[in-house]
Amino acid sequence: MFDIVSPDAIASGRATDAYFQRTREALDGAGRDPHVVCEVTADQFPSGEFEIFAGIEDAANLLAGRDLDVSALREGQLFDGGPVMRIEGNYLEFAELETSLLGFLSPASAWATGAREIATAARDRTALSFGARHVHPSTAAALERSALVGGMDGFSHVGAGDVLDRAASGTMPHALVIAFGRGNQEQAWRAFDEHAPEDVPRIALTDTYADETEEAVRAARAVENLDGVRLDTTGSRRGDFEHIVREVRWSLDDAGFADVEIFVSGGITAEAVRQLRPYVDGFGVGSAISDTPPTDFGLDIVERDGEGAAKRGKLTGAKSVYRVGDSHVVQPAEAPAPDDGESLLEPLIEDGEIVREFDIDDAAERCAQDAERVGFRAK
């Protein structure tokens, strides 16, 4: 019915690039299946430009049950160079899995990084992920998990919530207001208040037909104990959005509704979050997370049958990554650990069995602490 590659195709290696099939045919025909060490990297050397590692649970489930040993960074760990994952075993155990492996890690790490930028900018303000409409529905749960790992406080996608065992957040779209017709905004706001579950915050969308300041005050008068208003003003009508937000705040305060909060959404970037944070209580952020370009991971053989082996432009031999202070150090795996160095590659799979657990809250906390430690894009 839908253009979705099945989980069985992913797990079996069918979800692969054709040249990996040709590789298996050639190696099988030649009777060769070398024991290799492979590494997943984005940059060879630390650069100081940090990203967040995510997608690891899906990657682990893909590689589990095969005669492999795998080490990797922890979910939510920041990285800026060197391997984020090391795989050891016979090459044909996992040859066709490379495409899906990188497909799990690359977008997830990018989404988590985009989310961390927003969370860093938002500080103590609420920040929700609204980006699921920009990705294929089959990846919505991966997007929202990555957003949580990166530091978002919640997300909007109901189906992703079912997968992640988290409640989705959301109040009303313009469609609800339009369904009641121009001039009947109060009816829409009251219908939402009367029929939404009690635990849903009473936040009214106040930019559909009239000036934002007018609709905000009207909503506050129409709905008793209104929690907040949301501004999602269309870009072509937005103009100086900071001024609009400040005017809405002034108007609500002047009308006696100082306790009504303001939430904004629609094209919100990290820069916009920093600009609006003094006047806004919460942000709904979509494309700034979902449209983050995938992290450019590659998987490369670095050892073959116990000897160093790598293509030109890649560093030969297995490597270790250490944190020393607020920096990372990459060195040959057999070299002594640096003084006060914390090894970042930890066992993920041993003899085909997953040997760690995956907890979103732990990963988010790890990410937040790591980001503060290295001063992640702080402005």
Residue pairs with C-beta under 8 A, 6 or more apart in sequence:
2 137
2 138
4 136
4 138
5 14
5 15
8 14
9 15
10 62
10 100
11 62
13 20
13 95
13 96
13 97
13 100
14 96
15 99
15 100
15 103
16 96
16 97
16 98
16 99
16 100
17 98
17 99
20 95
20 96
20 98
20 99
21 96
23 95
24 92
24 95
24 96
27 33
27 91
27 92
27 95
28 92
33 90
33 91
33 92
34 90
34 91
34 304
34 305
35 88
35 89
35 90
35 91
35 304
35 305
35 306
36 87
36 88
36 89
36 90
36 91
36 301
36 303
36 304
36 305
36 309
37 86
37 87
37 88
37 301
37 302
37 303
37 318
38 86
38 87
38 88
38 299
38 300
38 301
38 302
39 83
39 85
39 86
39 87
39 299
39 300
39 302
39 318
39 319
40 72
40 83
40 84
40 85
40 86
40 87
40 101
40 102
40 105
40 297
40 298
40 299
41 81
41 82
41 83
41 84
41 297
41 298
41 300
42 51
42 79
42 81
42 84
42 295
42 296
42 297
42 298
43 80
43 81
43 82
44 81
44 82
44 314
44 315
44 330
45 81
45 82
45 330
46 80
46 81
46 82
46 327
46 328
46 329
46 330
47 80
47 81
48 80
48 327
49 80
50 78
50 79
50 80
50 371
50 374
50 376
50 377
51 78
51 79
51 80
51 109
51 110
51 112
51 113
51 295
52 76
52 77
52 78
52 79
52 109
52 112
52 113
52 115
52 116
52 149
52 150
52 367
52 371
53 72
53 73
53 74
53 75
53 76
53 77
53 78
53 79
53 84
53 105
53 109
53 112
54 75
54 76
54 105
54 108
54 109
54 111
54 112
54 145
54 146
54 149
54 150
54 363
55 104
55 105
55 106
55 107
55 108
55 109
55 142
55 146
56 72
56 73
56 74
56 75
56 105
56 348
56 358
57 75
57 358
58 104
58 108
58 142
59 72
59 85
59 101
59 104
59 105
60 70
60 72
60 348
60 349
60 354
60 356
60 358
61 354
62 97
62 100
62 101
62 104
63 70
63 87
63 94
63 97
63 101
63 349
64 349
64 352
64 353
64 354
65 352
66 89
66 93
66 94
66 352
67 89
67 90
67 93
67 351
67 352
68 87
68 88
68 89
68 93
68 94
68 349
68 352
69 87
69 88
69 89
69 347
69 349
69 350
69 351
70 85
70 86
70 87
70 88
70 347
70 348
70 349
71 85
71 86
71 345
71 346
71 347
71 348
72 84
72 85
72 86
72 345
72 346
72 348
73 79
73 84
73 85
73 321
73 344
73 345
73 346
74 344
74 346
74 356
74 363
74 366
75 149
75 358
75 362
75 363
75 366
76 112
76 149
76 362
76 363
76 364
76 365
76 366
76 367
76 370
77 344
77 366
77 367
77 370
78 367
78 370
78 371
78 374
78 376
79 321
79 328
79 344
80 328
81 328
81 330
82 319
82 321
82 328
82 330
83 319
83 321
83 330
83 345
84 105
84 297
85 105
85 345
85 348
86 318
86 319
86 345
87 94
87 299
91 301
94 101
98 299
101 299
102 297
102 298
102 299
104 142
105 295
105 297
106 294
106 295
106 296
106 297
107 139
107 142
107 143
107 146
107 294
107 295
108 142
108 143
108 145
108 146
109 146
109 294
109 295
109 297
110 292
110 293
110 294
110 295
111 131
111 142
111 143
111 146
111 147
111 150
111 289
111 290
111 292
112 146
112 147
112 149
112 150
112 367
113 150
113 292
113 295
114 150
114 288
114 289
114 290
114 291
114 292
115 129
115 146
115 147
115 148
115 149
115 150
115 151
115 152
115 289
116 150
116 151
116 367
116 371
116 376
116 377
117 270
117 288
117 377
118 127
118 150
118 151
118 152
118 268
118 270
118 273
118 283
118 285
118 288
118 289
119 127
119 150
119 151
119 152
119 368
120 151
120 270
120 371
120 376
120 377
120 378
121 270
121 271
121 273
121 274
121 277
121 379
122 273
122 277
122 283
123 277
125 273
125 277
125 280
125 281
125 282
125 283
126 153
126 154
126 263
126 281
126 282
126 283
127 151
127 152
127 153
127 273
127 282
127 283
127 285
128 152
128 153
128 154
128 155
128 156
128 169
128 282
128 283
128 284
128 285
129 143
129 144
129 147
129 148
129 152
129 154
129 155
129 156
129 285
129 286
129 289
130 155
130 156
130 265
130 284
130 285
130 286
131 143
131 147
131 285
131 286
131 287
131 288
131 289
131 290
131 291
132 140
132 143
132 144
132 155
132 156
132 157
132 160
132 290
133 286
134 286
134 287
134 290
134 291
135 143
135 290
137 159
140 157
140 159
140 160
141 157
141 159
141 160
141 163
141 164
143 157
143 160
143 289
143 290
144 155
144 157
144 160
144 161
144 164
144 166
145 160
145 164
145 360
147 155
147 289
148 154
148 155
148 164
148 166
148 360
148 364
149 360
149 363
149 364
149 367
150 289
150 364
150 367
151 364
151 367
151 368
151 371
152 285
152 289
154 166
154 167
154 168
154 169
155 161
155 166
155 168
155 169
156 168
156 169
156 170
156 284
157 168
158 168
160 166
160 168
161 167
161 168
164 360
171 192
171 196
171 200
171 201
171 202
171 203
171 204
171 205
171 230
172 188
172 192
172 203
172 204
172 205
173 205
174 205
174 208
174 232
176 188
176 191
176 192
176 205
177 185
177 188
177 189
177 205
177 208
177 209
178 208
179 188
180 187
180 188
180 191
182 209
183 209
185 206
185 208
185 209
185 210
185 215
185 218
185 219
185 222
186 218
186 219
186 222
189 204
189 219
189 222
189 223
190 222
190 223
192 202
192 204
193 202
193 223
193 224
193 226
196 202
201 227
201 228
202 223
202 225
202 226
202 227
202 228
203 226
203 227
203 228
203 229
203 230
203 261
203 263
204 216
204 219
204 222
204 223
204 226
204 228
204 229
204 230
205 229
205 230
205 232
206 212
206 215
206 216
206 218
206 219
206 229
206 230
206 231
206 248
207 215
207 231
207 232
207 233
207 234
208 215
209 215
210 218
212 231
212 233
212 244
212 247
212 248
213 244
213 247
213 248
213 250
213 251
215 229
216 229
216 231
216 248
216 251
216 252
216 260
216 262
217 251
217 252
217 255
217 257
219 226
219 229
220 226
220 229
220 252
220 255
220 257
220 260
221 255
226 257
226 260
227 260
227 261
228 260
228 261
228 262
228 263
228 281
228 282
229 248
229 252
229 260
229 261
229 262
229 263
230 262
230 263
230 264
230 265
230 284
231 241
231 244
231 245
231 248
231 262
231 263
231 264
231 265
231 266
232 264
232 265
232 266
232 284
233 241
233 244
233 266
234 266
235 266
235 267
238 244
241 264
241 272
241 276
242 275
242 276
242 279
245 262
245 264
245 276
245 279
245 280
246 279
248 262
249 262
249 279
252 258
252 260
252 262
261 281
261 282
262 279
262 280
262 281
262 282
263 280
263 281
263 282
263 283
263 284
264 276
264 280
264 282
264 283
264 284
265 283
265 284
265 285
265 286
266 284
267 287
268 276
268 283
268 284
268 285
268 286
268 288
269 288
270 288
270 377
273 283
273 285
274 379
276 283
300 310
300 311
300 314
301 309
301 310
301 311
302 308
302 309
302 310
302 314
302 315
302 316
302 317
302 318
302 319
303 309
303 316
303 317
303 318
308 316
308 317
309 316
310 316
310 317
317 332
317 333
318 332
318 333
318 334
319 330
319 331
319 332
319 333
320 330
320 331
320 332
320 333
320 335
320 337
320 343
320 345
321 328
321 329
321 330
321 343
321 344
321 345
322 328
322 329
322 330
322 331
322 337
322 338
322 341
322 342
322 343
322 344
323 329
323 341
323 342
323 344
324 338
324 339
324 340
324 341
324 342
325 340
326 373
326 374
326 375
327 374
328 344
329 338
329 341
331 338
337 343
346 356
347 355
347 356
348 354
348 355
348 356
349 355
370 376
